[in-house]
Amino acid sequence: MAVDPDEADREYISQNSDADLQFILSESGVSVHRQAAIARRYGSLRKFNAIGDDRSQIRTACLQDFAIPQDTPENRAEVASIVAAWETAKEFVAKEIELRAEAKVLGQPKILQSHERQSMIRAVERIHGCLGESETPSSDNLALKAEETELNEPVASPLDEIISKRDNASSHIQSTVDSSGHLRVTRTKNKARMPSNTEEYRKIMRGEELASWFGGIGFQQICRFHLGERVLGIQIPAADGTQQKVKPDWRIILAFEHKLRKEAMRLVINEGYTLANALRAVTKDADLKEAFFTTPVALRAATADVPQNKWPRFNSKGSFSGGKSGQQASKGKGKTGKSKGKDSRLAGLQLAWRTPDGRVANLSSSIRKTWDLSKMSGLDPSGNGQKFLTSFLHVALALLQYNNDAATPLDLPIDAEEFDVARCGNHGPPIKVEWDGKSHDLIDGFGLCSPTRWHPRSRGHNRTVEMKKLAAETFKRLQSAVTESIQDVRKDAFRLVTGKIQSSPFTEEVLNKVRGEVAMLLRDPEDALVRDEGQPFFLRMLAQWLEVFGDPDVQCLVSDTDSYATGVSVGVDAPLPRSPQIFPPKLKHRKLDGTEFNPIADNYVSGQISSKELEEKFREEEALGRMEPSRMSVLKAKYGDKLRVAAMAAIVKPDGGVRPLHDATHSVMVNHSIVYRDQLQCPGPAEVAAVVREAVESREAAFCVSADIKAAHRLVKIREADWPYICCRADSLSETVWINKTGTFGVSSAPYWWSKLFAAIGRFVGHVMQTTVFWHLVYVDDLHGAFAGRWKFDMLWVWLLAFEVIGTPFGYHKFKGGFSSDFVGFHLRYDKCEVGITEKRGMWLFNWIKALIEKKFVVQAREFSEFLGRLGFVAQLLTWLKPHLAPLFAWSAVATPGLVGKLPDTVI
């Protein structure tokens, strides 16, 4: 048998080249051998189209990339075929972009090209095996799901819109002329039929699983729940003690199923749930089940004389018409025919809405016993009304009792990364905050399990005796030290917030004394007083103390291999850890700027100009143990390819010094390798408004303080194995390379490790303060506390001392507060119950706009982006500004950073 010499090339082309590129190359007459060469370098149509800008560049590419010299007629013909294919590809790509734009304007789903669809199907088949026609999504359905995924707006599609390849229903564009003579373009969409049995439902859900991000877990949960004993196979107790099947209407089940998927998607989009958690939540939601399943089924069962699945219809006058129950409306003109639409079956019925003891009947509450219906007000035991209501309540209460008592959780995989509020040891849920029409639990910056997310009177209700004793004894020792060090707590509090106290009022002797007393309360006092090298914090004391409270982050303080005591990882070699009791999961990741990899980057102009100042700054850091100089040759020999020397920039500060900026994104691409699994949470306008409101509602004059933690990011020690990832130079021309041994501003993992560490310290303080009437918030290195009640000044100093005992270095010259204070751009007025922006931020915007007017609205796009960012911050408080920002963001999005031009009238 003859062997095809091009068989290997054909196989390679089919596996590594998209369908459109194969078609164009074959249509243009390019040989199979050359097609394989093109597929090796340019496997997609868009890549092939970008080889060059004109014919001459394509001919050059043929010579340099594919080694086709134009020295023979055959080679020139081959080059001509490739040039012709390139021109066709160019037109093809241009037309594809045009069609995508038209589809977006018309509200159509994105155009899904055949090669994209085939790639998706091949990828799915590699995992799930060959798909049948009923499992393969239709082109329109797949395009719709692709668009939802790109926009991160997943939708729970109705079951009759989940179309497979077998029953494909394409959408159509239809044009009409309205009364004003304008041409209107609308979209029509055919629908498939709803599933009529469980098998059809399973097939449709299987198609939804494969066409979207729904995933196998979601498919199993939904099908198991709706087709299991909780819904389709639900049973109620019969009179003889056996279980009787209810046989709920199939249409009710389908409507309930769609409602649950819609609610699950809402939780995913708006409240940050994972899909598995959202599905678990909605299937356990008793209110949803009552409203969309239990009550409809009970009402259907109440009309027992009407055949199941055949609802009677009302005519235009309100009486029954049609049906097979023998109770049809009379068509004559007798008394029945002249009735006012009243149904004889409802005669004598009055609404019973109170229980025998006078309480309002509420079926959504946890009902455990049925009532004696004959004793309910408004019921005639011999009337038809009781028969109707008895039937209704019997089924409804039985279903509710089954749902509340007999139902057990589904045997579903447990999500280990789920926040457990019960472990926090507080009473009830956290404080609920509301802003701009949205509500969520308060975020104080100290983690989900922070006690200060709860109202003071709700904190620590479920603590053990050991926990309460440790907190009380620690508080007693702190209070004693405050009495010893602060002569007048009220006077010194005002001195503190007005800048008259420049250093800590607690001497090192007092701090060590308190540390020794607290250490004696712990399991290993000697170990608790050890301060690990390179750390300002007493991590061992903190770990032992929080260990008693079962804090979820104790292990990472000193026990883990890469702990804060020994040094944490940068996050290049492995993703950052997951802390479900501290932070919610991170669901979105911002795409970083594209950059060409260069492990040894030169400094930016600002950094090179300020090389002397950078050198001085680095020497200061070396004295503090945070940096260490070395030679480029030594580091290359030691670390090899792991070495990354980042570009440095410098910002000149008002005092003449410089602030170094370490760029771990561009060139060295360190940040590209760091993957967050936790979503850091910081307080926003909802939180600052809630704290002010809570303090005012305490009916006590509140006193607040805002503090700054010195060099926060530089307080976290990095393990030695990751030092080569965070190196830099003060001078690009120098052989001296500076190694960062601690967290570095500009490395994306630095705020994560700092937030995680200080959250643990904040929780320690919150536990120590017990039910004291106070609230505190942290935003990276900015700390804010508010105190109310008779002993507010005493509590302020105990609060500060608790932070200092663990080793928190405050910048005392930056303290501010009183009855009002600034906090990360917000201005809080406790005396007037007001929240606004700081005067500094307001004046910056005012002066920028004033300067813009003087420049006749000519602006650099980069400066406009900065202005827009600051204006967006203001819009968090002044929410009425948000709709007006749309044209500003639109112009900024299309303007290149280096553009200088006049703003459009719409923006002005």
Buried (B, 14 or more C-beta within 10 A) or exposed (E): EEEEEEEEBBEBBEEEBBBBBBBBBBEBBBBBEBBBBBBBEBBBBBBBBBBBEEBEEBBEBBEEBBEBEBEEEEBBEBBBBBBBBBBBBBEBBEEBEEBBEEBEEEEBBBBBBEBBBEBBBEEBEEEEEEBEEBBBBBBBBBBBBBBBEEEEEBBBBBBBBBBBBBEBBEBEEEEEEEEEEEEEEEEEEBEBEBBEEBEBBBBBBBBBBBBBEBBEBBBBBBBBBBBEBBBBEBBBEEEEEEEEEBBBBBEBBBBBBBBBBBBBBBBBBEEBBBBBBBBBBBBBBBEBBBBBBBBBBBBBBBBEEBEEEEEBEBEEEEBBEEBEBEEEBEEEEEEEEEBEEEBEBEEBBEEBEEBEEEEEBEBEEEBEEEBEBEEBEEBEEEBBBBBBBBBBBBBBBBBBBBBEEEBEEBEBEEEEBBBEBEBBBBEEEBBEBEBEEEEBEBBBBBBBBBBBBBBBEBBBEEBEEEBEEBBEBBBEBBBBBBEEBBEEBEEBBBBBBEEEBEEBBBEEEBBEBBBEBBBEBBEEBEBBBBBBEBBBBBBBBBBBBBBBBBBBBBEBBBEBEBBBBBBBBBBBEEEBBBBBBBBBBBEEEEEEEEBEEBBBBBBBEBBBBBBEBBBBBBEEBBEEEBBBBBEBEEBBEEBEEBBBBBBBBBEEEEEEBBEBBBBBBBBBBBBBBBBBBBEBBBBBBBBBBBBBBBBBEBEBBBBBBBBBBBBBBBBBBBBEBBBBBBBBBBBBEBEEBBBBBBBBBBBBBBBBBBBBBBBBBBBBBBBBBBBBBBBBBBBBBBBBBBBBBEBBBBBBBBBBBBBBBBBBBBEBEEBBBBBBBBBBBBBBBBEEBEBBBBEEBBEBBEEBEEEBEEEEBEBBBBBBBEBBEBBBBBBBBEEEEEEEBEBBEEBBEEBEEEEEEEBEEEBE
